[in-house]
Amino acid sequence: MKSKSERFQEQIDLQTKIQSCGYNIVNCGNCGSIVLHEINEIDTIECPYCDRLMAKSDCPDYLYEGLTQ
């Protein structure tokens, strides 16, 4: 059985694989919802839940290397 830390790292590794396909999973910088977007699209993200238009930098990655539990 894998440890919690190993399972957590697997999730980060899966996020990295998704990003390598040109997609990303982020949190809306306004309402916190999980938003999927294409990495190479324009520099803004429109949240489908709160309708807020934000810069990509306002929407942090859901998972990323170095994230702590």
N, CA, C and O atoms as a Maestro MAE file, in Angstrom:
{
 s_m_m2io_version
 :::
 2.0.0
}

f_m_ct {
 s_m_title
 :::
 protein
 m_atom[276] {
  # First column is atom index #
  i_m_mmod_type
  r_m_x_coord
  r_m_y_coord
  r_m_z_coord
  i_m_residue_number
  s_m_chain_name
  s_m_pdb_residue_name
  s_m_pdb_atom_name
  i_m_atomic_number
  :::
  1 25 0.835 -1.171 0.000 1 A "MET " " N  " 7
  2 3 0.000 0.000 0.000 1 A "MET " " CA " 6
  3 2 0.893 1.252 0.000 1 A "MET " " C  " 6
  4 15 1.868 1.326 0.748 1 A "MET " " O  " 8
  5 25 0.553 2.218 -0.835 2 A "LYS " " N  " 7
  6 3 1.339 3.449 -0.946 2 A "LYS " " CA " 6
  7 2 1.010 4.390 0.203 2 A "LYS " " C  " 6
  8 15 -0.102 4.410 0.731 2 A "LYS " " O  " 8
  9 25 2.021 5.167 0.566 3 A "SER " " N  " 7
  10 3 1.820 6.147 1.631 3 A "SER " " CA " 6
  11 2 1.022 7.337 1.105 3 A "SER " " C  " 6
  12 15 0.877 7.522 -0.103 3 A "SER " " O  " 8
  13 25 0.517 8.127 2.024 4 A "LYS " " N  " 7
  14 3 -0.224 9.329 1.649 4 A "LYS " " CA " 6
  15 2 0.660 10.250 0.810 4 A "LYS " " C  " 6
  16 15 0.201 10.832 -0.172 4 A "LYS " " O  " 8
  17 25 1.908 10.377 1.192 5 A "SER " " N  " 7
  18 3 2.857 11.217 0.464 5 A "SER " " CA " 6
  19 2 3.058 10.715 -0.963 5 A "SER " " C  " 6
  20 15 3.116 11.516 -1.896 5 A "SER " " O  " 8
  21 25 3.163 9.413 -1.140 6 A "GLU " " N  " 7
  22 3 3.333 8.825 -2.480 6 A "GLU " " CA " 6
  23 2 2.081 9.044 -3.336 6 A "GLU " " C  " 6
  24 15 2.188 9.349 -4.524 6 A "GLU " " O  " 8
  25 25 0.912 8.892 -2.743 7 A "ARG " " N  " 7
  26 3 -0.335 9.117 -3.482 7 A "ARG " " CA " 6
  27 2 -0.473 10.588 -3.875 7 A "ARG " " C  " 6
  28 15 -0.934 10.901 -4.972 7 A "ARG " " O  " 8
  29 25 -0.078 11.477 -2.987 8 A "PHE " " N  " 7
  30 3 -0.106 12.909 -3.263 8 A "PHE " " CA " 6
  31 2 0.833 13.238 -4.432 8 A "PHE " " C  " 6
  32 15 0.470 13.993 -5.334 8 A "PHE " " O  " 8
  33 25 2.043 12.663 -4.406 9 A "GLN " " N  " 7
  34 3 2.999 12.893 -5.498 9 A "GLN " " CA " 6
  35 2 2.467 12.348 -6.816 9 A "GLN " " C  " 6
  36 15 2.706 12.949 -7.864 9 A "GLN " " O  " 8
  37 25 1.765 11.246 -6.792 10 A "GLU " " N  " 7
  38 3 1.143 10.705 -8.015 10 A "GLU " " CA " 6
  39 2 0.176 11.712 -8.628 10 A "GLU " " C  " 6
  40 15 0.117 11.851 -9.850 10 A "GLU " " O  " 8
  41 25 -0.574 12.407 -7.794 11 A "GLN " " N  " 7
  42 3 -1.509 13.415 -8.299 11 A "GLN " " CA " 6
  43 2 -0.752 14.555 -8.978 11 A "GLN " " C  " 6
  44 15 -1.164 15.031 -10.036 11 A "GLN " " O  " 8
  45 25 0.330 14.985 -8.384 12 A "ILE " " N  " 7
  46 3 1.151 16.034 -8.996 12 A "ILE " " CA " 6
  47 2 1.732 15.544 -10.318 12 A "ILE " " C  " 6
  48 15 1.765 16.294 -11.293 12 A "ILE " " O  " 8
  49 25 2.187 14.297 -10.361 13 A "ASP " " N  " 7
  50 3 2.734 13.723 -11.593 13 A "ASP " " CA " 6
  51 2 1.669 13.667 -12.693 13 A "ASP " " C  " 6
  52 15 1.970 13.927 -13.857 13 A "ASP " " O  " 8
  53 25 0.434 13.330 -12.333 14 A "LEU " " N  " 7
  54 3 -0.652 13.303 -13.313 14 A "LEU " " CA " 6
  55 2 -0.952 14.704 -13.838 14 A "LEU " " C  " 6
  56 15 -1.216 14.873 -15.029 14 A "LEU " " O  " 8
  57 25 -0.916 15.696 -12.976 15 A "GLN " " N  " 7
  58 3 -1.113 17.088 -13.410 15 A "GLN " " CA " 6
  59 2 -0.031 17.462 -14.424 15 A "GLN " " C  " 6
  60 15 -0.320 18.120 -15.424 15 A "GLN " " O  " 8
  61 25 1.203 17.051 -14.174 16 A "THR " " N  " 7
  62 3 2.308 17.344 -15.087 16 A "THR " " CA " 6
  63 2 2.064 16.686 -16.442 16 A "THR " " C  " 6
  64 15 2.352 17.292 -17.474 16 A "THR " " O  " 8
  65 25 1.549 15.476 -16.463 17 A "LYS " " N  " 7
  66 3 1.227 14.797 -17.727 17 A "LYS " " CA " 6
  67 2 0.129 15.543 -18.479 17 A "LYS " " C  " 6
  68 15 0.201 15.692 -19.698 17 A "LYS " " O  " 8
  69 25 -0.874 16.004 -17.765 18 A "ILE " " N  " 7
  70 3 -1.948 16.789 -18.388 18 A "ILE " " CA " 6
  71 2 -1.368 18.050 -19.008 18 A "ILE " " C  " 6
  72 15 -1.716 18.403 -20.135 18 A "ILE " " O  " 8
  73 25 -0.488 18.732 -18.286 19 A "GLN " " N  " 7
  74 3 0.131 19.955 -18.803 19 A "GLN " " CA " 6
  75 2 0.959 19.670 -20.053 19 A "GLN " " C  " 6
  76 15 1.005 20.497 -20.963 19 A "GLN " " O  " 8
  77 25 1.610 18.518 -20.107 20 A "SER " " N  " 7
  78 3 2.425 18.178 -21.279 20 A "SER " " CA " 6
  79 2 1.561 17.964 -22.526 20 A "SER " " C  " 6
  80 15 2.075 17.977 -23.644 20 A "SER " " O  " 8
  81 25 0.262 17.769 -22.337 21 A "CYS " " N  " 7
  82 3 -0.686 17.631 -23.453 21 A "CYS " " CA " 6
  83 2 -1.309 18.969 -23.844 21 A "CYS " " C  " 6
  84 15 -2.140 19.025 -24.750 21 A "CYS " " O  " 8
  85 25 -0.910 20.050 -23.164 22 A "GLY " " N  " 7
  86 3 -1.396 21.374 -23.525 22 A "GLY " " CA " 6
  87 2 -2.581 21.885 -22.720 22 A "GLY " " C  " 6
  88 15 -3.208 22.876 -23.096 22 A "GLY " " O  " 8
  89 25 -2.891 21.218 -21.622 23 A "TYR " " N  " 7
  90 3 -4.019 21.625 -20.785 23 A "TYR " " CA " 6
  91 2 -3.541 21.868 -19.354 23 A "TYR " " C  " 6
  92 15 -2.478 21.393 -18.954 23 A "TYR " " O  " 8
  93 25 -4.332 22.608 -18.598 24 A "ASN " " N  " 7
  94 3 -3.983 22.845 -17.208 24 A "ASN " " CA " 6
  95 2 -5.242 22.863 -16.361 24 A "ASN " " C  " 6
  96 15 -6.344 23.103 -16.852 24 A "ASN " " O  " 8
  97 25 -5.050 22.605 -15.081 25 A "ILE " " N  " 7
  98 3 -6.125 22.635 -14.091 25 A "ILE " " CA " 6
  99 2 -5.725 23.691 -13.070 25 A "ILE " " C  " 6
  100 15 -4.685 23.579 -12.421 25 A "ILE " " O  " 8
  101 25 -6.564 24.719 -12.934 26 A "VAL " " N  " 7
  102 3 -6.251 25.826 -12.035 26 A "VAL " " CA " 6
  103 2 -7.435 26.096 -11.114 26 A "VAL " " C  " 6
  104 15 -8.534 25.578 -11.310 26 A "VAL " " O  " 8
  105 25 -7.178 26.914 -10.114 27 A "ASN " " N  " 7
  106 3 -8.257 27.419 -9.270 27 A "ASN " " CA " 6
  107 2 -8.600 28.823 -9.735 27 A "ASN " " C  " 6
  108 15 -7.704 29.624 -10.004 27 A "ASN " " O  " 8
  109 25 -9.880 29.129 -9.834 28 A "CYS " " N  " 7
  110 3 -10.314 30.482 -10.162 28 A "CYS " " CA " 6
  111 2 -9.798 31.426 -9.078 28 A "CYS " " C  " 6
  112 15 -9.971 31.171 -7.886 28 A "CYS " " O  " 8
  113 25 -9.171 32.503 -9.500 29 A "GLY " " N  " 7
  114 3 -8.655 33.476 -8.551 29 A "GLY " " CA " 6
  115 2 -9.737 34.283 -7.863 29 A "GLY " " C  " 6
  116 15 -9.454 35.012 -6.913 29 A "GLY " " O  " 8
  117 25 -10.979 34.164 -8.328 30 A "ASN " " N  " 7
  118 3 -12.078 34.908 -7.722 30 A "ASN " " CA " 6
  119 2 -12.919 34.021 -6.804 30 A "ASN " " C  " 6
  120 15 -13.080 34.325 -5.622 30 A "ASN " " O  " 8
  121 25 -13.457 32.923 -7.346 31 A "CYS " " N  " 7
  122 3 -14.373 32.095 -6.551 31 A "CYS " " CA " 6
  123 2 -13.746 30.792 -6.056 31 A "CYS " " C  " 6
  124 15 -14.348 30.096 -5.238 31 A "CYS " " O  " 8
  125 25 -12.544 30.448 -6.538 32 A "GLY " " N  " 7
  126 3 -11.854 29.248 -6.081 32 A "GLY " " CA " 6
  127 2 -12.242 27.967 -6.780 32 A "GLY " " C  " 6
  128 15 -11.696 26.911 -6.461 32 A "GLY " " O  " 8
  129 25 -13.169 28.022 -7.728 33 A "SER " " N  " 7
  130 3 -13.586 26.814 -8.446 33 A "SER " " CA " 6
  131 2 -12.435 26.244 -9.261 33 A "SER " " C  " 6
  132 15 -11.501 26.963 -9.615 33 A "SER " " O  " 8
  133 25 -12.502 24.973 -9.552 34 A "ILE " " N  " 7
  134 3 -11.515 24.330 -10.408 34 A "ILE " " CA " 6
  135 2 -11.892 24.605 -11.857 34 A "ILE " " C  " 6
  136 15 -13.022 24.354 -12.276 34 A "ILE " " O  " 8
  137 25 -10.915 25.132 -12.630 35 A "VAL " " N  " 7
  138 3 -11.155 25.509 -14.017 35 A "VAL " " CA " 6
  139 2 -10.122 24.809 -14.897 35 A "VAL " " C  " 6
  140 15 -8.931 24.825 -14.588 35 A "VAL " " O  " 8
  141 25 -10.571 24.198 -15.982 36 A "LEU " " N  " 7
  142 3 -9.693 23.586 -16.980 36 A "LEU " " CA " 6
  143 2 -9.497 24.578 -18.117 36 A "LEU " " C  " 6
  144 15 -10.443 25.252 -18.524 36 A "LEU " " O  " 8
  145 25 -8.273 24.672 -18.632 37 A "HIS " " N  " 7
  146 3 -8.034 25.569 -19.764 37 A "HIS " " CA " 6
  147 2 -6.867 25.069 -20.599 37 A "HIS " " C  " 6
  148 15 -6.045 24.280 -20.131 37 A "HIS " " O  " 8
  149 25 -6.804 25.540 -21.846 38 A "GLU " " N  " 7
  150 3 -5.678 25.231 -22.712 38 A "GLU " " CA " 6
  151 2 -4.518 26.143 -22.338 38 A "GLU " " C  " 6
  152 15 -4.705 27.343 -22.139 38 A "GLU " " O  " 8
  153 25 -3.342 25.583 -22.245 39 A "ILE " " N  " 7
  154 3 -2.172 26.357 -21.845 39 A "ILE " " CA " 6
  155 2 -1.842 27.434 -22.873 39 A "ILE " " C  " 6
  156 15 -1.459 28.540 -22.495 39 A "ILE " " O  " 8
  157 25 -1.981 27.140 -24.149 40 A "ASN " " N  " 7
  158 3 -1.570 28.072 -25.189 40 A "ASN " " CA " 6
  159 2 -2.655 29.051 -25.608 40 A "ASN " " C  " 6
  160 15 -2.465 29.783 -26.579 40 A "ASN " " O  " 8
  161 25 -3.767 29.092 -24.924 41 A "GLU " " N  " 7
  162 3 -4.806 30.043 -25.285 41 A "GLU " " CA " 6
  163 2 -4.378 31.444 -24.864 41 A "GLU " " C  " 6
  164 15 -3.293 31.620 -24.309 41 A "GLU " " O  " 8
  165 25 -5.200 32.417 -25.117 42 A "ILE " " N  " 7
  166 3 -4.859 33.799 -24.768 42 A "ILE " " CA " 6
  167 2 -4.484 33.927 -23.297 42 A "ILE " " C  " 6
  168 15 -4.658 32.983 -22.526 42 A "ILE " " O  " 8
  169 25 -3.983 35.063 -22.916 43 A "ASP " " N  " 7
  170 3 -3.438 35.257 -21.575 43 A "ASP " " CA " 6
  171 2 -4.487 35.460 -20.495 43 A "ASP " " C  " 6
  172 15 -4.148 35.824 -19.369 43 A "ASP " " O  " 8
  173 25 -5.748 35.231 -20.817 44 A "THR " " N  " 7
  174 3 -6.793 35.388 -19.810 44 A "THR " " CA " 6
  175 2 -7.593 34.099 -19.674 44 A "THR " " C  " 6
  176 15 -7.652 33.279 -20.590 44 A "THR " " O  " 8
  177 25 -8.196 33.946 -18.526 45 A "ILE " " N  " 7
  178 3 -9.064 32.801 -18.243 45 A "ILE " " CA " 6
  179 2 -10.405 33.358 -17.783 45 A "ILE " " C  " 6
  180 15 -10.462 34.221 -16.908 45 A "ILE " " O  " 8
  181 25 -11.476 32.860 -18.377 46 A "GLU " " N  " 7
  182 3 -12.815 33.252 -17.931 46 A "GLU " " CA " 6
  183 2 -13.409 32.090 -17.149 46 A "GLU " " C  " 6
  184 15 -13.576 30.994 -17.685 46 A "GLU " " O  " 8
  185 25 -13.723 32.325 -15.899 47 A "CYS " " N  " 7
  186 3 -14.288 31.275 -15.061 47 A "CYS " " CA " 6
  187 2 -15.721 30.986 -15.504 47 A "CYS " " C  " 6
  188 15 -16.536 31.905 -15.588 47 A "CYS " " O  " 8
  189 25 -16.039 29.716 -15.790 48 A "PRO " " N  " 7
  190 3 -17.397 29.377 -16.216 48 A "PRO " " CA " 6
  191 2 -18.402 29.406 -15.069 48 A "PRO " " C  " 6
  192 15 -19.607 29.293 -15.298 48 A "PRO " " O  " 8
  193 25 -17.920 29.556 -13.840 49 A "TYR " " N  " 7
  194 3 -18.798 29.515 -12.678 49 A "TYR " " CA " 6
  195 2 -19.175 30.904 -12.174 49 A "TYR " " C  " 6
  196 15 -20.333 31.148 -11.834 49 A "TYR " " O  " 8
  197 25 -18.199 31.820 -12.125 50 A "CYS " " N  " 7
  198 3 -18.495 33.169 -11.626 50 A "CYS " " CA " 6
  199 2 -18.409 34.221 -12.728 50 A "CYS " " C  " 6
  200 15 -18.638 35.403 -12.471 50 A "CYS " " O  " 8
  201 25 -18.077 33.801 -13.965 51 A "ASP " " N  " 7
  202 3 -18.000 34.676 -15.136 51 A "ASP " " CA " 6
  203 2 -16.914 35.747 -15.045 51 A "ASP " " C  " 6
  204 15 -16.955 36.714 -15.805 51 A "ASP " " O  " 8
  205 25 -15.963 35.608 -14.154 52 A "ARG " " N  " 7
  206 3 -14.889 36.589 -13.995 52 A "ARG " " CA " 6
  207 2 -13.802 36.337 -15.029 52 A "ARG " " C  " 6
  208 15 -13.383 35.194 -15.214 52 A "ARG " " O  " 8
  209 25 -13.338 37.379 -15.704 53 A "LEU " " N  " 7
  210 3 -12.232 37.307 -16.650 53 A "LEU " " CA " 6
  211 2 -10.974 37.748 -15.913 53 A "LEU " " C  " 6
  212 15 -10.919 38.854 -15.374 53 A "LEU " " O  " 8
  213 25 -9.955 36.873 -15.892 54 A "MET " " N  " 7
  214 3 -8.736 37.136 -15.126 54 A "MET " " CA " 6
  215 2 -7.501 36.809 -15.940 54 A "MET " " C  " 6
  216 15 -7.566 36.051 -16.908 54 A "MET " " O  " 8
  217 25 -6.384 37.378 -15.548 55 A "ALA " " N  " 7
  218 3 -5.095 36.995 -16.116 55 A "ALA " " CA " 6
  219 2 -4.772 35.579 -15.643 55 A "ALA " " C  " 6
  220 15 -5.183 35.175 -14.555 55 A "ALA " " O  " 8
  221 25 -4.031 34.824 -16.465 56 A "LYS " " N  " 7
  222 3 -3.641 33.477 -16.054 56 A "LYS " " CA " 6
  223 2 -2.923 33.494 -14.710 56 A "LYS " " C  " 6
  224 15 -3.078 32.578 -13.903 56 A "LYS " " O  " 8
  225 25 -2.146 34.531 -14.478 57 A "SER " " N  " 7
  226 3 -1.382 34.614 -13.232 57 A "SER " " CA " 6
  227 2 -2.271 34.776 -11.997 57 A "SER " " C  " 6
  228 15 -1.807 34.594 -10.872 57 A "SER " " O  " 8
  229 25 -3.535 35.113 -12.200 58 A "ASP " " N  " 7
  230 3 -4.478 35.238 -11.089 58 A "ASP " " CA " 6
  231 2 -5.127 33.903 -10.724 58 A "ASP " " C  " 6
  232 15 -5.875 33.817 -9.750 58 A "ASP " " O  " 8
  233 25 -4.840 32.873 -11.501 59 A "CYS " " N  " 7
  234 3 -5.453 31.548 -11.302 59 A "CYS " " CA " 6
  235 2 -4.354 30.522 -11.021 59 A "CYS " " C  " 6
  236 15 -3.750 30.005 -11.961 59 A "CYS " " O  " 8
  237 25 -4.084 30.218 -9.762 60 A "PRO " " N  " 7
  238 3 -2.994 29.299 -9.430 60 A "PRO " " CA " 6
  239 2 -3.276 27.864 -9.878 60 A "PRO " " C  " 6
  240 15 -4.423 27.418 -9.897 60 A "PRO " " O  " 8
  241 25 -2.211 27.157 -10.234 61 A "ASP " " N  " 7
  242 3 -2.340 25.746 -10.583 61 A "ASP " " CA " 6
  243 2 -2.959 24.990 -9.422 61 A "ASP " " C  " 6
  244 15 -2.664 25.264 -8.259 61 A "ASP " " O  " 8
  245 25 -3.819 24.037 -9.747 62 A "TYR " " N  " 7
  246 3 -4.475 23.227 -8.721 62 A "TYR " " CA " 6
  247 2 -3.444 22.364 -7.995 62 A "TYR " " C  " 6
  248 15 -3.452 22.278 -6.767 62 A "TYR " " O  " 8
  249 25 -2.570 21.737 -8.751 63 A "LEU " " N  " 7
  250 3 -1.471 20.945 -8.210 63 A "LEU " " CA " 6
  251 2 -0.196 21.384 -8.916 63 A "LEU " " C  " 6
  252 15 -0.242 21.775 -10.082 63 A "LEU " " O  " 8
  253 25 0.930 21.325 -8.235 64 A "TYR " " N  " 7
  254 3 2.205 21.676 -8.847 64 A "TYR " " CA " 6
  255 2 3.343 21.072 -8.045 64 A "TYR " " C  " 6
  256 15 3.203 20.797 -6.853 64 A "TYR " " O  " 8
  257 25 4.470 20.870 -8.712 65 A "GLU " " N  " 7
  258 3 5.643 20.319 -8.052 65 A "GLU " " CA " 6
  259 2 6.056 21.258 -6.930 65 A "GLU " " C  " 6
  260 15 6.163 22.465 -7.144 65 A "GLU " " O  " 8
  261 25 6.287 20.729 -5.753 66 A "GLY " " N  " 7
  262 3 6.651 21.527 -4.592 66 A "GLY " " CA " 6
  263 2 5.480 21.845 -3.677 66 A "GLY " " C  " 6
  264 15 5.678 22.375 -2.584 66 A "GLY " " O  " 8
  265 25 4.253 21.528 -4.109 67 A "LEU " " N  " 7
  266 3 3.075 21.733 -3.276 67 A "LEU " " CA " 6
  267 2 3.171 20.831 -2.055 67 A "LEU " " C  " 6
  268 15 3.521 19.656 -2.171 67 A "LEU " " O  " 8
  269 25 2.866 21.370 -0.903 68 A "THR " " N  " 7
  270 3 2.900 20.554 0.316 68 A "THR " " CA " 6
  271 2 1.477 20.181 0.711 68 A "THR " " C  " 6
  272 15 0.508 20.866 0.382 68 A "THR " " O  " 8
  273 25 1.393 19.075 1.422 69 A "GLN " " N  " 7
  274 3 0.092 18.550 1.836 69 A "GLN " " CA " 6
  275 2 -0.510 19.371 2.940 69 A "GLN " " C  " 6
  276 15 -1.608 19.067 3.408 69 A "GLN " " O  " 8
  :::
 }
 m_bond[275] {
  # First column is bond index #
  i_m_from
  i_m_to
  i_m_order
  :::
  1 1 2 1
  2 2 3 1
  3 3 4 2
  4 3 5 1
  5 5 6 1
  6 6 7 1
  7 7 8 2
  8 7 9 1
  9 9 10 1
  10 10 11 1
  11 11 12 2
  12 11 13 1
  13 13 14 1
  14 14 15 1
  15 15 16 2
  16 15 17 1
  17 17 18 1
  18 18 19 1
  19 19 20 2
  20 19 21 1
  21 21 22 1
  22 22 23 1
  23 23 24 2
  24 23 25 1
  25 25 26 1
  26 26 27 1
  27 27 28 2
  28 27 29 1
  29 29 30 1
  30 30 31 1
  31 31 32 2
  32 31 33 1
  33 33 34 1
  34 34 35 1
  35 35 36 2
  36 35 37 1
  37 37 38 1
  38 38 39 1
  39 39 40 2
  40 39 41 1
  41 41 42 1
  42 42 43 1
  43 43 44 2
  44 43 45 1
  45 45 46 1
  46 46 47 1
  47 47 48 2
  48 47 49 1
  49 49 50 1
  50 50 51 1
  51 51 52 2
  52 51 53 1
  53 53 54 1
  54 54 55 1
  55 55 56 2
  56 55 57 1
  57 57 58 1
  58 58 59 1
  59 59 60 2
  60 59 61 1
  61 61 62 1
  62 62 63 1
  63 63 64 2
  64 63 65 1
  65 65 66 1
  66 66 67 1
  67 67 68 2
  68 67 69 1
  69 69 70 1
  70 70 71 1
  71 71 72 2
  72 71 73 1
  73 73 74 1
  74 74 75 1
  75 75 76 2
  76 75 77 1
  77 77 78 1
  78 78 79 1
  79 79 80 2
  80 79 81 1
  81 81 82 1
  82 82 83 1
  83 83 84 2
  84 83 85 1
  85 85 86 1
  86 86 87 1
  87 87 88 2
  88 87 89 1
  89 89 90 1
  90 90 91 1
  91 91 92 2
  92 91 93 1
  93 93 94 1
  94 94 95 1
  95 95 96 2
  96 95 97 1
  97 97 98 1
  98 98 99 1
  99 99 100 2
  100 99 101 1
  101 101 102 1
  102 102 103 1
  103 103 104 2
  104 103 105 1
  105 105 106 1
  106 106 107 1
  107 107 108 2
  108 107 109 1
  109 109 110 1
  110 110 111 1
  111 111 112 2
  112 111 113 1
  113 113 114 1
  114 114 115 1
  115 115 116 2
  116 115 117 1
  117 117 118 1
  118 118 119 1
  119 119 120 2
  120 119 121 1
  121 121 122 1
  122 122 123 1
  123 123 124 2
  124 123 125 1
  125 125 126 1
  126 126 127 1
  127 127 128 2
  128 127 129 1
  129 129 130 1
  130 130 131 1
  131 131 132 2
  132 131 133 1
  133 133 134 1
  134 134 135 1
  135 135 136 2
  136 135 137 1
  137 137 138 1
  138 138 139 1
  139 139 140 2
  140 139 141 1
  141 141 142 1
  142 142 143 1
  143 143 144 2
  144 143 145 1
  145 145 146 1
  146 146 147 1
  147 147 148 2
  148 147 149 1
  149 149 150 1
  150 150 151 1
  151 151 152 2
  152 151 153 1
  153 153 154 1
  154 154 155 1
  155 155 156 2
  156 155 157 1
  157 157 158 1
  158 158 159 1
  159 159 160 2
  160 159 161 1
  161 161 162 1
  162 162 163 1
  163 163 164 2
  164 163 165 1
  165 165 166 1
  166 166 167 1
  167 167 168 2
  168 167 169 1
  169 169 170 1
  170 170 171 1
  171 171 172 2
  172 171 173 1
  173 173 174 1
  174 174 175 1
  175 175 176 2
  176 175 177 1
  177 177 178 1
  178 178 179 1
  179 179 180 2
  180 179 181 1
  181 181 182 1
  182 182 183 1
  183 183 184 2
  184 183 185 1
  185 185 186 1
  186 186 187 1
  187 187 188 2
  188 187 189 1
  189 189 190 1
  190 190 191 1
  191 191 192 2
  192 191 193 1
  193 193 194 1
  194 194 195 1
  195 195 196 2
  196 195 197 1
  197 197 198 1
  198 198 199 1
  199 199 200 2
  200 199 201 1
  201 201 202 1
  202 202 203 1
  203 203 204 2
  204 203 205 1
  205 205 206 1
  206 206 207 1
  207 207 208 2
  208 207 209 1
  209 209 210 1
  210 210 211 1
  211 211 212 2
  212 211 213 1
  213 213 214 1
  214 214 215 1
  215 215 216 2
  216 215 217 1
  217 217 218 1
  218 218 219 1
  219 219 220 2
  220 219 221 1
  221 221 222 1
  222 222 223 1
  223 223 224 2
  224 223 225 1
  225 225 226 1
  226 226 227 1
  227 227 228 2
  228 227 229 1
  229 229 230 1
  230 230 231 1
  231 231 232 2
  232 231 233 1
  233 233 234 1
  234 234 235 1
  235 235 236 2
  236 235 237 1
  237 237 238 1
  238 238 239 1
  239 239 240 2
  240 239 241 1
  241 241 242 1
  242 242 243 1
  243 243 244 2
  244 243 245 1
  245 245 246 1
  246 246 247 1
  247 247 248 2
  248 247 249 1
  249 249 250 1
  250 250 251 1
  251 251 252 2
  252 251 253 1
  253 253 254 1
  254 254 255 1
  255 255 256 2
  256 255 257 1
  257 257 258 1
  258 258 259 1
  259 259 260 2
  260 259 261 1
  261 261 262 1
  262 262 263 1
  263 263 264 2
  264 263 265 1
  265 265 266 1
  266 266 267 1
  267 267 268 2
  268 267 269 1
  269 269 270 1
  270 270 271 1
  271 271 272 2
  272 271 273 1
  273 273 274 1
  274 274 275 1
  275 275 276 2
  :::
 }
}
